[in-house]
Amino acid sequence: MFHQPVVRKQKLLFPNIEFQVFDLGSYDDMIVAKVREEANGKSLFTLRGVLLYFDTNENIINVVDNLASIMKSGNLLLISQDFPPLKSNFVGKEIISKPEDIVDKFSRYFYPEKTVWLEDRMSNSSDNWFISVLRKR
């Protein structure tokens, strides 16, 4: 049984794909072993809209370290992060103030395959999106 609504919906849309949700803020040997065993060249890991909510640089580095420990070399990571206008004040700006900061935080273990910055200059809300596919070294 899935507890996350988005995972339940994805499982209905894609019944032949296995989805897993885990807390990257803590390191759990059993989860790491299970995910590592099941991860193969067809695995895709994703983070969507969560990076601005880390309250310290150490916390985000911890998440990057934990994620890297789970993934195998060559696995892909899809990051989608919305931003308010970069000139405004927003939650998380002291940790990630611009899209390039995301690539920088992950660069120890990952290199970007493709990045896209979609900026809506007319909007005053979080309509600006950074999307990146990173490959585990």
C-alpha positions as CSV (number, residue, x, y, z in Angstrom):
1,M,0.0,0.0,0.0
2,F,1.4,3.4,-1.0
3,H,1.0,6.3,1.4
4,Q,1.8,9.1,-0.9
5,P,-1.1,10.2,-3.2
6,V,1.2,11.0,-6.1
7,V,2.7,7.5,-6.0
8,R,-0.8,5.9,-5.9
9,K,-1.8,7.9,-8.9
10,Q,1.4,7.0,-10.8
11,K,1.0,3.3,-10.0
12,L,-2.5,3.5,-11.6
13,L,-1.2,5.2,-14.7
14,F,1.8,3.0,-15.0
15,P,1.0,-0.4,-13.4
16,N,4.1,-2.1,-14.8
17,I,6.5,0.3,-13.2
18,E,7.6,0.0,-9.5
19,F,7.5,3.2,-7.6
20,Q,9.2,3.7,-4.2
21,V,9.2,6.7,-1.8
22,F,11.9,7.0,0.8
23,D,13.2,9.7,3.2
24,L,16.5,11.0,1.9
25,G,17.1,13.0,5.1
26,S,17.9,9.8,7.0
27,Y,20.1,6.9,6.0
28,D,18.5,3.5,6.4
29,D,20.7,0.5,5.6
30,M,17.8,-1.7,4.7
31,I,16.3,0.8,2.3
32,V,19.7,1.5,0.7
33,A,20.3,-2.2,0.2
34,K,16.8,-2.8,-1.3
35,V,17.0,0.1,-3.7
36,R,20.6,-0.7,-4.7
37,E,19.6,-4.2,-5.5
38,E,16.6,-3.2,-7.6
39,A,18.3,-0.2,-9.3
40,N,19.5,-0.9,-12.8
41,G,20.1,1.0,-16.0
42,K,16.4,1.6,-16.3
43,S,16.1,3.3,-12.9
44,L,15.1,7.0,-12.7
45,F,15.2,8.8,-9.4
46,T,13.3,12.1,-9.1
47,L,13.2,15.2,-6.8
48,R,10.4,17.6,-7.5
49,G,9.9,21.0,-5.8
50,V,11.6,20.1,-2.5
51,L,15.0,21.7,-2.7
52,L,14.0,25.1,-1.5
53,Y,12.7,23.7,1.8
54,F,16.0,22.6,3.3
55,D,16.9,24.9,6.2
56,T,20.7,24.4,6.1
57,N,23.3,23.7,3.5
58,E,24.4,20.7,5.6
59,N,20.9,19.2,5.3
60,I,20.9,19.4,1.6
61,I,24.4,18.0,1.3
62,N,23.3,15.1,3.6
63,V,20.4,14.4,1.2
64,V,22.8,14.5,-1.8
65,D,25.2,12.1,0.0
66,N,22.3,9.7,0.9
67,L,20.9,9.8,-2.6
68,A,24.3,9.2,-4.2
69,S,24.8,6.2,-1.8
70,I,21.6,4.6,-3.1
71,M,22.2,5.2,-6.8
72,K,24.4,3.2,-9.0
73,S,26.9,4.7,-11.5
74,G,25.0,5.7,-14.6
75,N,21.6,6.0,-13.0
76,L,19.6,9.1,-13.8
77,L,18.2,11.8,-11.5
78,L,15.5,14.1,-12.7
79,I,15.2,17.3,-10.7
80,S,12.3,19.7,-11.2
81,Q,12.4,22.8,-9.0
82,D,10.1,25.8,-9.2
83,F,11.4,29.2,-8.3
84,P,9.7,32.5,-7.6
85,P,11.3,35.4,-9.5
86,L,15.0,35.2,-8.6
87,K,15.2,38.9,-7.6
88,S,12.5,38.4,-5.0
89,N,12.9,37.0,-1.5
90,F,11.7,33.4,-1.2
91,V,12.0,30.5,1.2
92,G,15.3,28.7,0.7
93,K,17.0,31.5,-1.1
94,E,19.9,31.5,1.4
95,I,20.7,27.9,0.4
96,I,19.7,27.9,-3.3
97,S,19.4,31.3,-4.8
98,K,19.5,30.3,-8.5
99,P,19.2,27.2,-10.7
100,E,23.0,26.9,-11.0
101,D,23.2,26.3,-7.3
102,I,21.3,23.0,-7.7
103,V,23.9,21.7,-10.2
104,D,26.7,22.9,-7.9
105,K,25.2,21.1,-4.9
106,F,24.9,17.8,-6.8
107,S,28.2,18.1,-8.8
108,R,30.3,16.0,-6.3
109,Y,28.4,12.8,-7.5
110,F,26.5,13.8,-10.6
111,Y,27.0,15.6,-13.9
112,P,24.3,17.3,-15.9
113,E,23.1,15.6,-19.0
114,K,20.6,18.3,-19.8
115,T,19.3,21.4,-18.0
116,V,16.5,23.7,-18.8
117,W,15.5,27.0,-17.2
118,L,11.9,28.1,-18.0
119,E,11.5,31.6,-16.7
120,D,8.1,33.4,-16.9
121,R,9.1,37.0,-16.6
122,M,5.4,38.1,-16.4
123,S,4.6,36.2,-13.3
124,N,5.2,37.1,-9.7
125,S,4.7,33.6,-8.4
126,S,6.6,30.3,-8.6
127,D,6.1,29.9,-12.4
128,N,9.9,29.6,-13.1
129,W,11.1,26.1,-13.5
130,F,14.5,24.5,-13.4
131,I,14.6,21.0,-14.9
132,S,17.7,18.9,-15.0
133,V,18.6,15.3,-15.8
134,L,21.8,14.4,-13.9
135,R,23.8,11.2,-14.3
136,K,25.5,9.5,-11.3
137,R,29.2,9.3,-11.8
